[in-house]
Amino acid sequence: MNLKKVFTTMPPRYVSLAIFVVIAVIHLSYIALGIAPLHWNDSSIFDAMAWNVVQGDGLSVTSGIPSAEREPGYSLFILAPLYAMFGHSIIGPQIVQALLAAVTCVGIYWIGRKFLSNQSGIIAAFSFGMFPAVIVYSGEIMTETLYAALLVLCIFLFLLALDKKTVRWFIVSGMAIGLLALTRSAALFLPLLMVGIIWLVERRTRSIKTIFVHSSVFIIVFAAVVSPWFIRNAIQFDEFVLGRQGGGAIYWTGSYVPWDGDWQGHIWPLSEVKDKSLTVDEQEALLREMTLQNIKEDPLAVAVVYAKKPLKILFQPEGMQTLLIMGALQSNVIASIALVLAFTVQVIILSLALLGVFQFKKFSIFYTVFSVIFLYHIVIYMPLNAVPRYGIPLYPLLLLSAGLTISTYLQKCKQRSDVCMVSYHGYGLYNSNAGIKYGGAEVQLYLWSKYLLEQGYSVHVITQGAKKFTIEEYDGVVVHKSISSQRKYGVVSNIAAMIRLWHHMQLSGATTFIQRSIGPETGMIALYCKIMRKQFIYMIAHDREVDMKYRRQGDLLTKFAFWGMKQANAVITQSDDQHKQLQIMMPNISSTLIYSSYFVTKKLEGTKVSERDTILWVGRAAAVKQPEIFLRLAEQYPQYRYVMIMAETVDQELIAQVRKKVNLLDNVQYIPNVPFQDISQYFAQARVFINTSKSEGFPNTFVQAALHRCPIISLHVDPDTILQSHKMGWCAQGDENTLIDLLHRVMEKDVDVVTYVENAYMYALKNHSFARNGSVLTKLFDVKQ
């Protein structure tokens, strides 16, 4: 069984379940071994605080004496509830922490899946769950497991807030980071930097007012979560406590040059402080004074000690050292080998993570959050004594970066060749915020780019965008904005566009070029491929492209375009009619029939056809689409509900006419410019789909309607007579009265609609799935497979 293929193709919920089960079993198995925890000094404090809460003595280490020696989060969120339910036993917290580690891994997977890549998320999730230190600390009464889980939650919610840009996501992310700070006070100042990220990310797309609201909500919610702890301490101790008491020893240790900033226990001179019979507050004041004295006496030496700490935190193999301390590895030889291996693993992880950073330029939001959170923790821990376990919560970030490096390498190994598609009007499909309109030809190239990427091909798309000429990446597809969508179509503009097209074809490094919908660029692509000895595959988008009359009446650029089509190594037709007409027009061309293709895995359900009540029209603002006929139907049959989805392209006069007419009709819902990814819901809710075009190639809307069990009525278009021969719809043969009669019969349930929609679905499944058509195209590629 190919596990890699299984995990990369199964639905995300099943991947999440698999990650949870595997990691939970590993951690629970470790706990089942019965290895006694190390019982750190912190462990006894957390334990005492939690048990005293359960006993009704409040947060205290010594019963009845209020304490703030440690942050309250771990004792209150994990230990106290479990002690209250199951008694004073650590087995409950150990089991819960094992499960929490598994949940953390699922969270890591979803961060990777949504903001990096599915494969990098899977790699990082399993790597973190199987990391020795993570396994060991799920059995310890320490904050590492909880802090790592909350940090992953904070990162995920904050990334979603930056992505969704809505107030509610900033509220929940503010709550999460408040819980994080209550678990470890090291996170107290992180929200200030995260506010900076909000301003940095949103400054170009949101108003100052909106950014201020998002930032304010985030900080206010965070403050509301942590303020009860500060208020409680101020009341109890009559002083402001920054997170916790008792931090003087770790700050002094961190600055003590003879110990090189490492904790060596309460030996001299630290024992001398402990033996002075001072109160806790007096000890803290003395230790802070001694810390400042260390820095004043030799600032350069202390700076060197501080500079070493990130390396100690990141490179010391904490998990393996802990196993050695517990006596799991008794042999000195085995112990030495284990430590060398553990150190080597650390170096490999950090090296891969560093390489992953160079990939982050393609994932700017994650890169910003990653950099700030990682560097913040490194800096905040520098004044403390260097403890490798401080680095454990940072490993989700490191492993996501390392996973990105590995997945990128695996993708490059998998890639068989570079394929470049020329789709001038397709940019809006990749970047839905661009506002650039597209048609069916662009939709098909978009879907083919996704399919080829899944099959291991490196895919480039040359398109147009507003103003800047840039190269961007969307879900693995490299998009070249080679020309401006705002250009004027003059001679100079067209020449400049052809030069840029040639340049970006070279930049793509592709061996195979694919284009759909004829234009001057068709000739330029053919010329480039002929000179550079590349392969050119042309896809016919419209019936007029196989019309001899259209070919003969064209100007010089049209003739250049048809010359380019004739030079193609292979021409793809969408229907039998196109295939036959092409053989008549250009008998020497090698042509292959490939129907419009979709990702079809199962029946796409909507409401039952009998329960639907809307009449749907989908098209672009073009005279050939004849939207006015649809509006006449709405006018003649006002008792029905109509939905009109129109891409408002360049014909402003037609758009104005349609909008004016729609405003007079109460039964028409007009929806402009629906993204392709969102169009399915309208087909799933429509009782019938109406096509009023004079001519088309093979309408994408026919397949979308068929997949969503929506009946089709067409005024003119019936490619290969599929509507009639497959009994999947009706064609009025250009007669508007027949169209009206057919619509009336469907709406009044005078025909067996269910049989027609089932026939339509079976036809689409058989002829229009990538499972059927994908290999037909890739076999045409003139490359080594």
Disulfide bonds with the S-S distance in Angstrom:
none
